[in-house]
Amino acid sequence: MLLTLLAGTAIAIILLRDLFAAAMLSGIFSLLSASLFVILDAVDVAFTEAAVGAGISTMLVLATLTLTRVQEKASSPHFQMVPFLVVVLTGATLIFATLDMPGFGDPDAPIHHHVAPRYIEESPHEIGIPNMVTSVLASYRGFDTFGETTVILTAAIGVLLLLGRVNKHHVPGRPQPSATDQEDST
């Protein structure tokens, strides 16, 4: 059911020309993705998807829409072959790459023979935290988490800098006054 809702939402986003409606549907798509992650027992990923995908991203898109037009510019009516071929080739490559992956829950997967046993046996002694999940997230993945946080902070600063450069007196659709007009008014 969730996959059907995700596919339907994605198709609706593609077909819409109203950018506000597309932004709202993108937020709904993120919430549906978060629900799917919960069903797959990836609650941490679901929480991140809900916070970043449905929350922050939707707010940034809506803030951007206040600075732009509400309707998408009409594109050429003919079918564009190059973007379609790029999407098909990328999708085919990704599907082909999944053929090398071990089956879901396969006990012979490499992770069950190398990584997981080391975490189970060594983390209480190396880290000193009795909870194995906490030790993996807080210590082993600490640099990864720090990197992710740095990327998000850098992206937020970049967006704030871009939004801060907007002329606050400019109304979309009206021409901006020239420098001589501004000097005459002072």
Number of C-alpha atoms within 10 A of each C-alpha: 6 12 11 9 14 18 12 13 18 16 11 15 19 10 10 14 15 14 18 18 15 19 20 17 19 21 22 20 22 23 21 21 22 24 19 18 17 15 12 11 11 13 15 12 15 23 16 13 21 22 16 16 21 23 15 15 18 20 16 15 17 16 12 13 15 11 15 14 14 13 13 12 9 7 6 7 6 6 8 9 8 9 10 11 11 11 11 12 12 12 12 11 11 11 11 11 10 10 9 8 9 12 11 7 8 10 11 10 13 11 11 13 11 10 10 12 12 11 16 12 11 13 21 14 9 11 15 11 15 11 10 17 13 14 19 16 13 14 16 14 13 13 12 12 14 11 12 12 12 12 12 13 12 12 12 14 12 12 13 12 11 10 14 10 8 10 10 8 8 12 11 11 8 7 8 12 10 8 8 8 10 9 8 7 6 5
